[in-house]
Amino acid sequence: MTTISQAIKSYAEALPEGTILSSKQLLHLGKRTAIDQALSRLVKRGEVLRVQRGLFTLLIGTQFGVRPPAVCTVVENIAKLTGERVAINGANAANKLGLMTQIPTRYIFWTSGSSRHLTLGRQVVELKHVPSWQLSAPDSFAGEAFRALVFFGPREVREALHKIKLLLPKEELQKLFGLRANTPTWLATELSTLAVSAADS
């Protein structure tokens, strides 16, 4: 007879890597108390990972043992589940665009949700709450450039923006300029100045 633990694992294995599970998503497999107990057993056996309280994901088996799913995949799936907006933070965005050579050593994402930490094996991932304007244009080069500018701040924004102007395609650059309406004055001023300059050139 198939146990609830086996049923949960079989169900999870049929889903894409990094899918987030909660007890309420598994109630078709048994009663809530039994689901909670089965998930705890799977965590103790090292087959399922507790990402945060109430949220789980299946560990991935490899020839070298098991590993957690990719960090970005887990974070994206949590965002889908909770409805919050999440993006890589400004430092990571700056590094991705080649605007800084120092490689961030921690996984930090900006979120419209609450600040908290996720545990993915030995990796601790920080979700940091930021104002909604900092999460504009997700999943775009313009959005990443925007968050990089926020990271550099008032003192370095002008130099960073001139570098970004050379990096972004024209369409993405226009999208970046279009984000200035809801930004602080220091950032809106620099974006407006460069937007006018780009239009005149």
N, C-alpha and C positions, 0 to 999 in steps of 0.2 A: 504493500500500500504506500502511495506517495505521501511523504510528510509535507507539512506546510513549508518547512525550510527548503526542501527539494523543489517544491512548486514555485516558491519565490525565486530561487536561483534559476530554474528553467525559464521562467517568465522574463527575468532580467537579461539572461543570455541571448534572448531573441530580440532585444532592443539595441539601438545604436550605442556605441561606446560613450560613456560619460552621462548616460541618461540618469536623471535624478528620480529617486523613488521615495515615497512616503507611505506610511501605513494606510492612509485613506485611499491611495491608488491601488492597494492590494486587497481590498475587502472582498473582491470576487473570489479570493482564495481561502477565506476563513474569517472568523470573528476577530474584532480589533485586538483583544487581549492576546489571542494566539498569534496574530501577525506580529505584534510588538515583541513577544517572546522569541519568535522565530528569527526576527531581524537581529535581536541581541545575540542569539546563538551564532548566527552567520558572521557577525562582527567578531565575536570571540574566536571563531575558527579561522579568521583571516580571509574570508571569502567575499565579504561585503565591507565597505568602508563607510563609517559614519562621518559625513562631511560637516554637518552641524546638527544641532539638536533637531531630531525629527526628519532629517534628510539623509539619504543613503545613496551610494552608487556601487556598482559591481566592480571588484578588482579584476584586472585583465591578466589572464594567464599567458605566460611566455615560456620559452625553453629555458630561461634563466630564473623562473619563479613568477611571482605575481608583481604587478605594478599598478599604481593608480592611473586613472584616465588622464589625458592631457588637461592641464590646468585651465586653459582658455575654453576648452569644450565644457568642462564642468561649470565654470562661471557663466557661460552663455546659457546653459541649460537651467541653471538656477534662476537667471533673469527671466527666462521664458515662463518658468513655473510661478514666480512671485509677481511678475508684471513690472518689475523695476527696470530702469535703464542702467546699463553698465558699460563702461569703456575703459581702455587702458589709461593709466594715469599720465600726467604731463611729462614726467621724466622718461618713461618708457616710449612715449610718442616721439619725444625729441631724439632719443637714441635710434628709434626705428627709421626716422627721417635723415639720420646722419648729422644731426645738429650738435651732437655731443658724443664724445668717444668713451666716456665712462659708462660701463654697463651696469644697470641697476641689479643689485643682488637679491632683491626681495620682490615677490609678486604682490603688487598693489594695484587694485582697480578702483576707479571712482564709480560711485553708485548713487542713484536717487533714493535708494532704500536706506536702512539703518546701517551704521558702522558695525562691523563684526569681523571675526576671523573664521576661516574655513581650515579644516585639517585634511590634507591629502597625503597620507603616509607621513613622511618626514617633512613634507613641505607645509608651511603655514602661509596661507593666502589671506591678505587683508583686503576687505571691502570697506572703503572709506566714503562716508557720505559727503557729497559736495552740492552746492547750489545747482539747480536744474540747468541754468544757462551754460555751465561748464560741460554739459553732456550733449551739446548741440551736434547735429550732423553725425550720428553714430555710423560706424562702418563705412567711413569715407576718408580719403586723404585730407580733405578740407577739415574734417573734424579732428583728425590726428594733429594736423598743423595748428589748429585752434587751441587744443589742449597743451601743445608744446609751448605756445605763446603764453598761456596762463602760467605755466611752470616757470618760464624765464622771468616773468614779472616786469614791472615798469622800467627798471634800470636796463634790462637787456632786450626788451621786446623789439626795439627798432632794428638792432643788428640781426636778431633772429628772423624778423619779418623780411628783411632784404634777402636773406639766404633762402627763405621759403619761396619767395617770388621766383627764384631761379629753378626751384625744384618742382613746383606744382604745374600740371597742365593748365592751360588757360581756363578751362571749364571749372576745374577744382578751385582755382584762384578766385574766380568770380563767386563761387559758392562760399569761400572763406570770407570775402568782403561782405557778403550778404548776412553774415552772422553778427555783425557789429551792433545791431539795434538794441540788444539786451545785455550788452557787456558794460563793464565799468568804463568810466570816461577815459582813463589812461589807455585802454586797449582800443576803444572805439575811435579815439583820435588818430592813433597810428594806422589803423585799418582804413579809416576814411581818407587820410592823407595819401596812402599808397594806392587806394582805389582810384582817386582822382588822377594821380600820376600815371597809373596804368592806362586809364582811359585816354589821356592826352598823348601817350606815346604811340 
